[in-house]
């Protein structure tokens, strides 16, 4: 591969960038609503509303009392006029707690996203382009690059193991199994993003990046897939009589997502078999573009 700027741009357009869009952050109002769901605050809100209601409630016939109770009635009237202060104080306290909690959550999420983006920008990986070994940011890795992997690396993309010595990978982040998997060119050469290199070193041909990699597929199923199903459920409820059809579609989508998750968790990728979901990053597609 030439590795020129037009060639890299073409591969980015065809196979995508090595970037997984983050989940949409929650707005401040959403955080306020979540803070209001606390059981203690709900009890305090109910107590404050009841207190305010009783403070403004005056039973009928109070004006017909005798003159003998005029002095005591004046004191009671003063207390009744100031009775709303208790309920208002409770409501004010609840509002302050909710706003402080929501602001803390919002600031923490903002700091976390800033730190995560800084780490992603500073993280670099070694690749071979145009016969030269260079270090580039992980986000600039494209399909067709030859990446050098070594002990301690976190694989940023999916690829085929093409050269190396005694390479062992920890795939527990995908399969849940703690046993290290030995990779070889002849048997099980598939390297998956999100896994760690535990022993050895070698080179891999990048075949899938970003949302087309295994990590991207998992994030898509856990994030965007859930939001789409919630939208479908809401649409199905609005349709009334047509509720059964959207519900069936939602069930089918849920089953498909579960089966996809199960296939990823089981980790049954032996003898270099590549999942059909990686058709965009398939080496056969790559060879058809780049030529024999």
C-alpha positions, 0 to 999 in steps of 0.5 A: 500500500502506498500510504499516501494522504489520498490513499489514507483518506480513501480508506477512511471513507470506505472502512471508516475511522478508528473512532467510536462515538461516545454516548450522548451526555445527559443534560443538566435537566435530566440529572435534576430529574434523576436526583428527584427520584430519591425516595427521601426527597420524594417523602420530603416533597410530599410532607412539604406539600401537605404542610403548605396545604394545611397552612392555607386551609381555614375551616368554615365557621371560625369567624363565629367564635365568641368574644371570650376567645378573641385574644387566643384567636389572635395568637392562633391567627398569627401562627396560622399566617406563619404556618406556610414557612415550614413547608416552604423551608422543606421545599427550598431545602429539597431544591437546594439538595437536588441542584447541588447533586445535579451540578456535582454529577454534571461536573464529574461527567464533564471532567471524566469525558475531558480526561478520556478524550485527552487520553485518547489523543495522547495514546499512540500506536506503532504502524508500518506505512510505506516501509517506514515505522511510525508512531501515530495516534490511535484515531488515525489507524486505518484498515490496511495498516500493519501494526506492531504489537508487543507485550502490554499493548491494548489492541486498538483495532481488529486485525490478522496476525501475519508475523510474530513470535509466541504471541499470547492475548488476554481476551477476558474483556470479550469472552470472560475467560481468564486463560490466555489465547495463543495466536499463530499465523496458521491457527487462530490468527484473529486479533480483536480490539479491546484485548491485551497482549500478555506475551510475545510480539508481532505484526498484524494487518488491520482489518476493522476499525471504529464501529466495525471492530468488535469493541465498536459492535459491543458499544453499539449494541449496548448504547445505540441499540438500547436507545433505538428500542426505547424509541420503537417502544414509545412509537408502539404505545402511541399506535394503540391497536397496532401495538403487537407489531412494534412489540414483535419487532422489538422482541426480534431486535432484542433477541438479535442483540442477545444472540450477538452478545452471546456470540461475542461472549462465547468467543467461538472464533477458531481457525481464523473464522471472521464474524459476518458483522466484520464484512466491511473490514474483511481482508478479502474486501481489502485485497479486492481494492488493493489488488493482488 
